[in-house]
């Protein structure tokens, strides 16, 4: 039986359509490879020659931070539960499994800080000197933190280091160490729609449009500084002034718009040869063999936090829809420890981290630290590190009520401890290096009184 003409035509049309689609696909695929519809991100290029530093969120050592397994258990040693670095001050941190410890703290920590331009009145010259004849000019910039701009918490930082095992066919071997700074951003109109589609295609259904820019973490040479148009300037940092490299040419104007900052925003980097020396309660050079220094840390090289103490404070906090549990990351720690009694750290003066006895490297000397003072808290922990939303009162209220324990900081709450590394040898700059690793055990070497200065 011969099929009706209409069925023959339909079959022919279907075959023709399939052939046409196949031809188009074969033709278009090479074009998409050469000219992808999704913009190529810096991370895509860096992945060819570099390795991204950090532990994926799905494998975080803080996934179970609220579990009783981290509480004090007699006979079981306390240990390092997690390590964090913050390459850009107040932005999203990077969890690592191990880290070098330098005189300034963990490697790559607080290298950069964003700053906003002050009003003309705030930066105007004013008389200086006892006779009032000289003039001094206030810094035109001020460092911004989560205290003033909570949306900094939503700025993600990716750290990329060269990988000797990787070589790009197009680029060869690429040296240099970089951070890629990403923040939520979507343009208006058709461009914004394309950005939204691209984000879904490249990052999955939960992907959101982002804008990114890249900075080298290797301090530039004088020639590079001149070529890039950078300049050294003072920027206000709390009540002090920091002399650092202003790299404003690198910051896209959209960043200020996202943060809700109406004035220009820039980024500063501390010159490694001009780091700020730390005094106050820190060990002196005559005792430690070197003077501790910092980049954009608040006051000391390292901040330690006890998970059990966080849970103890959480029991006092008034929870609501905006604060379901007290995330340890609210306190911006470098070293998070577990297995201690609550607030056991309050009177530490000297500690040592070492590998467990069964470890292959257990016989190596441990890493010792001076516990310089308690961490006096401001309202920064009120900011949720996941959403960038600032709670109106907590945990600041509970800190002031239950943790007003230091005579040097009356009416303030304390949580965590400030550390300075103690190096076995200090004669050669190359000797000024320790190491920390998740799982290291804690030994308290000395206890004593603390008074914040």
C-alpha positions as CSV (number, residue, x, y, z in Angstrom):
1,X,0.0,0.0,0.0
2,X,1.3,3.4,-1.1
3,X,1.3,6.0,1.7
4,X,-0.8,9.1,1.1
5,X,1.0,12.0,-0.5
6,X,0.6,14.1,2.7
7,X,2.5,11.6,4.8
8,X,5.3,11.4,2.2
9,X,5.5,15.2,2.3
10,X,5.5,15.2,6.1
11,X,8.2,12.6,6.3
12,X,10.3,14.5,3.7
13,X,9.8,17.7,5.7
14,X,10.9,16.0,9.0
15,X,14.0,14.6,7.3
16,X,14.8,18.0,5.8
17,X,14.4,19.7,9.2
18,X,16.7,17.1,10.9
19,X,19.3,17.6,8.2
20,X,19.1,21.4,8.4
21,X,19.4,21.3,12.2
22,X,22.4,19.0,12.0
23,X,24.1,21.2,9.5
24,X,23.5,24.3,11.6
25,X,24.8,22.6,14.7
26,X,27.9,21.4,13.0
27,X,28.5,24.9,11.6
28,X,27.7,26.7,14.8
29,X,29.7,24.6,17.3
30,X,33.1,25.8,16.0
31,X,31.9,29.4,16.1
32,X,30.7,29.0,19.8
33,X,34.1,27.6,20.6
34,X,35.9,30.5,19.0
35,X,33.4,33.1,20.1
36,X,31.5,31.8,23.1
37,X,28.1,33.4,23.9
38,X,29.0,33.3,27.6
39,X,31.8,35.9,28.3
40,X,35.1,34.2,29.3
41,X,35.8,34.9,32.9
42,X,39.3,35.5,34.3
43,X,38.9,32.4,36.3
44,X,38.5,30.4,33.1
45,X,41.9,31.7,31.9
46,X,43.7,31.3,35.2
47,X,42.5,27.7,35.6
48,X,44.8,26.8,32.6
49,X,48.0,27.8,34.4
50,X,47.0,28.3,38.1
51,X,45.4,26.5,41.0
52,X,42.7,28.1,43.2
53,X,43.4,28.2,46.9
54,X,40.8,27.1,49.4
55,X,38.5,24.4,50.6
56,X,35.1,24.1,48.8
57,X,32.1,25.1,50.9
58,X,30.8,21.6,50.6
59,X,33.9,20.3,52.3
60,X,34.2,23.0,54.9
61,X,35.6,22.1,58.3
62,X,32.9,24.3,59.8
63,X,30.0,22.3,58.3
64,X,29.3,20.9,61.8
65,X,30.3,23.9,63.8
66,X,27.2,23.7,66.0
67,X,27.7,20.0,66.8
68,X,28.5,18.9,70.4
69,X,31.4,16.9,69.0
70,X,33.4,20.1,69.1
71,X,32.8,20.6,72.9
72,X,35.4,19.8,75.6
73,X,35.8,16.1,76.1
74,X,38.1,14.9,79.0
75,X,41.1,13.1,77.7
76,X,40.6,14.3,74.1
77,X,43.1,17.0,72.9
78,X,41.9,20.3,71.6
79,X,42.8,21.1,68.0
80,X,42.7,23.5,65.1
81,X,39.3,23.0,63.5
82,X,39.6,25.5,60.7
83,X,41.8,28.2,59.2
84,X,40.7,31.4,57.4
85,X,42.5,34.1,55.4
86,X,40.9,37.3,54.2
87,X,43.0,38.7,51.3
88,X,40.7,41.8,51.1
89,X,39.7,43.3,54.5
90,X,36.0,42.7,55.4
91,X,35.3,40.7,52.2
92,X,34.4,37.0,52.0
93,X,37.1,34.9,53.5
94,X,38.9,31.8,52.1
95,X,39.1,28.6,54.2
96,X,42.4,26.8,53.9
97,X,43.7,23.5,55.3
98,X,47.2,24.8,56.1
99,X,49.1,28.1,55.9
100,X,52.4,29.7,56.4
101,X,52.7,32.0,59.4
102,X,54.8,35.2,58.8
103,X,55.6,38.1,61.1
104,X,52.4,39.8,59.8
105,X,50.2,36.7,60.4
106,X,48.8,34.1,57.9
107,X,50.2,34.4,54.4
108,X,47.9,36.4,52.1
109,X,45.8,37.7,55.0
110,X,44.5,41.3,54.8
111,X,46.7,42.4,51.9
112,X,44.2,44.8,50.5
113,X,41.4,47.1,51.9
114,X,38.7,49.1,50.1
115,X,38.5,52.8,51.0
116,X,36.0,55.6,50.1
117,X,36.8,59.2,49.4
118,X,36.1,61.6,52.3
119,X,34.1,64.8,51.9
120,X,36.1,67.9,51.2
121,X,35.4,69.3,54.7
122,X,36.8,66.1,56.3
123,X,40.0,66.2,54.3
124,X,40.7,70.0,54.4
125,X,44.0,71.2,55.8
126,X,44.1,72.3,59.4
127,X,46.7,74.0,61.6
128,X,49.4,71.8,63.1
129,X,52.2,72.2,65.5
130,X,52.2,73.9,68.9
131,X,52.5,77.4,67.3
132,X,49.8,76.7,64.8
133,X,51.9,78.0,61.9
134,X,52.2,74.7,60.1
135,X,49.5,72.8,58.3
136,X,48.7,69.2,57.9
137,X,46.2,67.6,55.6
138,X,43.9,64.8,56.7
139,X,43.8,61.7,54.5
140,X,41.4,62.1,51.6
141,X,40.4,58.4,52.0
142,X,39.1,56.2,54.7
143,X,39.2,52.4,54.9
144,X,35.7,50.9,54.8
145,X,34.8,47.7,56.8
146,X,31.7,45.7,57.5
147,X,31.0,48.1,60.4
148,X,30.0,50.8,57.9
149,X,29.3,48.8,54.7
150,X,27.8,45.4,55.5
151,X,27.5,44.4,51.8
152,X,31.2,43.9,51.7
153,X,30.4,40.4,53.1
154,X,29.0,39.5,49.6
155,X,32.2,40.3,47.8
156,X,33.9,37.0,46.9
157,X,37.6,36.6,46.7
158,X,39.4,33.9,44.7
159,X,43.1,33.4,45.2
160,X,45.1,31.9,42.3
161,X,48.7,30.6,42.6
162,X,50.9,29.4,39.7
163,X,50.9,25.6,39.2
164,X,54.1,24.3,37.8
165,X,52.3,21.2,36.4
166,X,50.1,23.4,34.2
167,X,51.0,25.0,30.8
168,X,48.6,26.7,28.5
169,X,48.9,26.1,24.8
170,X,48.1,29.7,24.1
171,X,49.8,31.4,27.0
172,X,52.6,28.9,27.9
173,X,53.6,29.0,31.6
174,X,52.2,32.0,33.4
175,X,53.8,33.2,36.7
176,X,52.3,35.7,39.1
177,X,49.8,35.4,41.9
178,X,46.4,36.9,41.7
179,X,43.1,37.5,43.4
180,X,39.9,37.8,41.4
181,X,37.3,40.0,43.2
182,X,33.6,39.2,42.3
183,X,30.5,41.0,43.4
184,X,26.8,40.8,42.4
185,X,26.0,43.1,39.5
186,X,23.5,43.2,36.7
187,X,23.1,46.0,34.2
188,X,19.8,47.3,33.1
189,X,18.0,46.5,29.9
190,X,18.9,43.9,27.3
191,X,22.5,43.8,28.6
192,X,21.3,42.8,32.0
193,X,19.1,40.0,30.5
194,X,22.1,38.6,28.7
195,X,24.1,38.7,31.9
196,X,21.3,36.8,33.7
197,X,21.2,34.1,31.0
198,X,25.0,33.8,31.0
199,X,25.1,33.4,34.7
200,X,22.5,30.6,34.6
201,X,24.4,28.8,31.7
202,X,27.8,29.1,33.3
203,X,27.0,28.6,37.1
204,X,23.7,26.7,37.1
205,X,20.2,27.7,38.0
206,X,21.3,29.3,41.2
207,X,23.9,31.4,39.4
208,X,23.6,35.2,39.6
209,X,25.3,37.9,37.4
210,X,28.6,39.1,38.8
211,X,31.2,41.7,37.9
212,X,34.8,40.9,38.5
213,X,38.2,42.4,38.4
214,X,41.7,41.1,39.1
215,X,44.7,42.3,41.2
216,X,48.2,41.0,41.5
217,X,49.2,40.1,45.0
218,X,52.9,40.6,44.1
219,X,53.8,44.2,45.1
220,X,54.5,46.1,41.9
221,X,58.0,47.6,41.1
222,X,58.5,51.4,40.8
223,X,58.2,51.2,37.0
224,X,55.0,49.2,37.2
225,X,53.6,51.6,39.8
226,X,54.3,54.5,37.4
227,X,53.0,52.7,34.3
228,X,49.7,51.8,36.1
229,X,49.1,55.3,37.5
230,X,49.2,54.1,41.1
231,X,50.3,56.4,43.9
232,X,51.2,56.3,47.6
233,X,48.7,58.0,49.8
234,X,47.5,58.2,53.4
235,X,44.2,56.6,54.2
236,X,42.4,56.8,57.6
237,X,42.2,53.5,59.4
238,X,40.2,53.8,62.6
239,X,41.9,56.7,64.5
240,X,45.2,56.3,62.6
241,X,46.6,56.9,59.2
242,X,48.1,54.2,57.0
243,X,50.5,55.1,54.1
244,X,49.8,52.6,51.3
245,X,49.6,52.2,47.6
246,X,46.3,53.6,46.1
247,X,45.3,51.4,43.1
248,X,42.1,53.2,42.2
249,X,42.5,52.6,38.5
250,X,41.7,49.0,39.1
251,X,38.3,49.4,40.8
252,X,35.2,49.5,38.5
253,X,32.7,52.2,39.4
254,X,30.0,49.6,39.7
255,X,31.5,48.4,43.0
256,X,30.6,51.6,44.7
257,X,27.1,51.5,43.3
258,X,26.6,47.9,44.6
259,X,27.9,48.8,48.0
260,X,25.7,51.9,48.2
261,X,28.7,54.2,48.6
262,X,27.9,57.6,47.0
263,X,31.6,58.7,46.8
264,X,34.5,57.2,44.8
265,X,35.8,53.8,46.0
266,X,39.4,52.6,45.7
267,X,41.6,49.8,46.9
268,X,44.8,50.1,48.9
269,X,47.7,47.7,49.2
270,X,50.3,47.9,52.0
271,X,53.9,48.0,50.8
272,X,55.7,45.0,52.4
273,X,58.6,47.2,53.2
274,X,56.4,49.7,55.1
275,X,54.2,47.5,57.2
276,X,52.9,48.9,60.5
277,X,54.8,47.7,63.6
278,X,52.6,46.4,66.4
279,X,53.3,47.4,70.0
280,X,50.6,47.8,72.7
281,X,50.5,44.3,74.3
282,X,52.6,42.6,71.6
283,X,56.0,41.2,72.5
284,X,58.9,43.6,72.0
285,X,61.8,43.0,69.6
286,X,64.2,42.6,72.6
287,X,62.2,39.6,73.7
288,X,60.9,38.0,70.5
289,X,63.8,38.9,68.3
290,X,61.6,40.8,65.9
291,X,58.8,43.4,66.1
292,X,55.4,42.0,64.9
293,X,53.9,43.8,61.9
294,X,50.5,43.9,60.2
295,X,49.0,44.9,56.9
296,X,45.3,45.7,57.2
297,X,44.6,43.7,60.3
298,X,42.9,45.8,63.0
299,X,45.6,45.6,65.6
300,X,47.5,42.2,65.8
301,X,48.7,39.6,63.3
302,X,46.3,36.8,64.2
303,X,42.9,36.2,65.7
304,X,42.0,33.0,67.4
305,X,38.4,31.9,68.2
306,X,37.1,29.0,70.4
307,X,34.1,27.2,69.0
308,X,32.9,26.2,72.4
309,X,32.9,29.8,73.5
310,X,30.9,30.8,70.5
311,X,28.2,28.2,71.4
312,X,28.3,29.5,75.1
313,X,27.6,33.0,73.9
314,X,25.0,31.7,71.5
315,X,23.0,30.4,74.4
316,X,22.7,34.0,75.7
317,X,21.8,35.6,72.3
318,X,18.2,36.6,71.6
319,X,17.4,34.7,68.3
320,X,14.9,35.8,65.7
321,X,14.2,35.3,62.0
322,X,17.4,37.2,61.1
323,X,19.7,35.3,63.6
324,X,19.0,31.6,63.8
325,X,22.5,30.6,65.1
326,X,25.8,32.3,65.8
327,X,28.1,31.6,62.9
328,X,31.8,31.6,64.0
329,X,32.6,33.4,60.8
330,X,30.9,36.5,62.1
331,X,34.0,37.1,64.2
332,X,36.4,37.1,61.3
333,X,38.9,34.6,62.9
334,X,42.1,33.2,61.4
335,X,42.3,30.2,63.7
336,X,39.2,28.4,64.9
337,X,39.8,25.8,67.6
338,X,37.6,23.1,69.1
339,X,37.6,20.7,72.0
340,X,38.2,23.3,74.7
341,X,36.2,24.4,77.7
342,X,34.1,27.5,77.1
343,X,36.2,30.7,77.5
344,X,39.3,28.6,78.4
345,X,41.3,30.9,76.2
346,X,40.6,34.0,78.3
347,X,43.8,33.7,80.4
348,X,46.2,32.2,77.9
349,X,49.5,34.0,77.6
350,X,51.5,31.5,75.5
351,X,50.5,28.5,73.4
352,X,51.9,25.9,71.0
353,X,50.4,24.1,68.1
354,X,51.9,20.7,67.1
355,X,51.0,17.7,65.0
356,X,49.3,14.7,66.8
357,X,51.7,12.1,68.2
358,X,50.7,9.6,65.6
359,X,51.5,12.0,62.8
360,X,54.5,11.3,60.6
361,X,55.7,14.9,61.3
362,X,55.0,14.8,65.0
363,X,58.7,15.0,65.9
364,X,59.0,18.3,64.2
365,X,59.0,21.4,66.5
366,X,55.6,23.0,67.1
367,X,54.6,26.5,66.3
368,X,54.6,28.8,69.3
369,X,52.5,32.0,69.8
370,X,52.4,34.9,72.2
371,X,48.7,35.4,73.3
372,X,48.9,39.2,73.4
373,X,45.4,40.2,74.5
374,X,41.7,39.5,74.3
375,X,39.8,40.6,71.2
376,X,37.6,43.6,72.2
377,X,34.5,43.4,70.0
378,X,32.7,46.2,68.1
379,X,29.4,45.7,66.3
380,X,31.0,44.0,63.2
381,X,29.8,40.5,64.3
382,X,26.2,41.8,63.9
383,X,26.7,41.3,60.2
384,X,25.7,37.9,58.7
385,X,28.8,36.7,56.8
386,X,26.5,34.8,54.3
387,X,24.0,37.5,53.4
388,X,25.6,40.8,54.4
389,X,22.6,41.7,56.5
390,X,23.3,43.5,59.7
391,X,21.3,42.5,62.8
392,X,20.0,45.5,64.8
393,X,21.3,44.4,68.2
394,X,22.9,40.9,68.4
395,X,25.4,39.6,69.2
396,X,26.6,43.0,70.3
397,X,24.1,43.3,73.2
398,X,25.0,39.9,74.6
399,X,28.7,40.5,74.2
400,X,28.5,43.7,76.2
401,X,26.2,42.1,78.8
402,X,28.0,38.8,79.4
403,X,31.5,39.3,78.1
404,X,32.5,42.6,79.8
405,X,35.5,41.0,81.3
406,X,38.5,43.2,80.6
407,X,39.3,46.2,82.8
408,X,41.1,47.8,79.9
409,X,37.9,47.8,77.8
410,X,35.0,48.8,80.1
411,X,31.5,48.4,78.7
412,X,32.8,46.3,75.8
413,X,32.5,42.6,75.1
414,X,35.5,40.3,74.5
415,X,35.5,37.2,72.3
416,X,38.6,35.5,71.0
417,X,42.3,36.2,71.4
418,X,45.0,38.1,69.5
419,X,48.2,36.3,68.7
420,X,51.8,37.1,67.6
421,X,54.0,34.3,66.3
422,X,57.2,33.4,68.1
423,X,60.0,32.2,65.8
424,X,62.7,29.8,67.0
425,X,65.3,31.8,65.2
426,X,65.2,35.4,64.0
427,X,68.7,36.1,62.7
428,X,67.8,35.6,59.0
429,X,64.5,36.9,57.5
430,X,64.0,33.4,56.0
431,X,63.8,32.1,59.6
432,X,60.7,34.1,60.2
433,X,58.2,31.5,59.1
434,X,56.0,28.9,60.9
435,X,53.3,26.7,59.7
436,X,49.8,25.8,60.8
437,X,47.5,23.0,59.7
438,X,44.0,21.9,60.5
439,X,44.1,19.1,63.1
440,X,47.1,20.4,65.0
441,X,46.8,20.0,68.7
442,X,46.9,22.8,71.2
443,X,49.1,23.0,74.3
444,X,48.8,25.9,76.7
445,X,52.3,26.9,77.8
446,X,51.5,29.8,80.1
447,X,48.4,31.5,81.7
448,X,48.1,34.9,83.2
449,X,46.3,38.2,83.5
450,X,45.2,40.3,80.5
451,X,44.6,44.0,80.3
452,X,43.6,45.5,76.9
453,X,45.5,48.6,75.9
